[in-house]
Amino acid sequence: MNDSGALLPWLVIREDDNGNRYRVGRYPTRAEAQKVADSFEDRGHKQLYWVERTGQTATTN
């Protein structure tokens, strides 16, 4: 079994008008993921797109 999270740790996430979130794709670098997210926004898509790293969790003190 291949852990693609180790090879493709960067996600592009889309949130639609109803607050539903979808993973658009996984990428090896943050720059590549950001390029994809930017390309959707440049085409006039009205949804929100962002990049996040897999396995990141918020910590509280």
C-alpha beads as a LAMMPS data file, in Angstrom:
LAMMPS data file: protein, C-alpha beads

61 atoms
60 bonds

1 atom types
1 bond types

-500.0 500.0 xlo xhi
-500.0 500.0 ylo yhi
-500.0 500.0 zlo zhi

Masses

1 110.0

Atoms # bond

1 1 1 0.000 0.000 0.000
2 1 1 1.314 3.447 -0.921
3 1 1 0.844 6.389 1.446
4 1 1 0.231 9.136 -1.108
5 1 1 0.106 11.693 1.711
6 1 1 3.880 11.365 2.054
7 1 1 4.447 11.922 -1.665
8 1 1 1.688 14.467 -2.271
9 1 1 1.312 16.380 0.988
10 1 1 -0.291 19.570 -0.380
11 1 1 -4.041 19.782 -0.961
12 1 1 -6.184 22.217 -2.894
13 1 1 -9.550 22.555 -1.173
14 1 1 -12.699 24.144 -2.603
15 1 1 -15.629 25.469 -0.607
16 1 1 -18.880 26.024 -2.461
17 1 1 -21.660 28.530 -1.779
18 1 1 -23.336 26.118 0.659
19 1 1 -20.226 25.625 2.802
20 1 1 -19.458 22.159 1.415
21 1 1 -15.738 21.439 1.127
22 1 1 -14.107 19.245 -1.504
23 1 1 -10.556 18.144 -2.155
24 1 1 -9.676 19.252 -5.688
25 1 1 -6.274 17.548 -5.835
26 1 1 -3.022 16.591 -4.122
27 1 1 0.365 18.010 -5.116
28 1 1 4.019 17.464 -4.209
29 1 1 4.825 21.117 -3.481
30 1 1 2.996 24.086 -2.023
31 1 1 3.921 26.165 -5.074
32 1 1 2.302 23.667 -7.452
33 1 1 -0.855 23.464 -5.322
34 1 1 -1.056 27.262 -5.118
35 1 1 -0.676 27.529 -8.905
36 1 1 -3.681 25.228 -9.366
37 1 1 -5.782 27.137 -6.811
38 1 1 -4.849 30.441 -8.464
39 1 1 -5.763 29.104 -11.910
40 1 1 -9.299 28.283 -10.736
41 1 1 -9.691 31.746 -9.253
42 1 1 -8.271 33.371 -12.404
43 1 1 -10.940 31.619 -14.496
44 1 1 -13.649 33.366 -12.519
45 1 1 -14.818 30.488 -10.348
46 1 1 -16.821 31.968 -7.504
47 1 1 -15.997 29.274 -4.971
48 1 1 -13.263 29.720 -2.405
49 1 1 -10.020 27.813 -3.036
50 1 1 -7.096 27.371 -0.652
51 1 1 -4.004 25.260 -0.071
52 1 1 -3.259 23.230 3.028
53 1 1 -0.768 20.561 4.015
54 1 1 -2.039 17.102 4.928
55 1 1 -1.608 16.086 8.524
56 1 1 -1.554 19.627 9.868
57 1 1 -3.609 20.017 12.965
58 1 1 -4.388 23.106 14.963
59 1 1 -2.906 23.109 18.424
60 1 1 -4.296 24.872 21.448
61 1 1 -2.374 25.953 24.520

Bonds

1 1 1 2
2 1 2 3
3 1 3 4
4 1 4 5
5 1 5 6
6 1 6 7
7 1 7 8
8 1 8 9
9 1 9 10
10 1 10 11
11 1 11 12
12 1 12 13
13 1 13 14
14 1 14 15
15 1 15 16
16 1 16 17
17 1 17 18
18 1 18 19
19 1 19 20
20 1 20 21
21 1 21 22
22 1 22 23
23 1 23 24
24 1 24 25
25 1 25 26
26 1 26 27
27 1 27 28
28 1 28 29
29 1 29 30
30 1 30 31
31 1 31 32
32 1 32 33
33 1 33 34
34 1 34 35
35 1 35 36
36 1 36 37
37 1 37 38
38 1 38 39
39 1 39 40
40 1 40 41
41 1 41 42
42 1 42 43
43 1 43 44
44 1 44 45
45 1 45 46
46 1 46 47
47 1 47 48
48 1 48 49
49 1 49 50
50 1 50 51
51 1 51 52
52 1 52 53
53 1 53 54
54 1 54 55
55 1 55 56
56 1 56 57
57 1 57 58
58 1 58 59
59 1 59 60
60 1 60 61
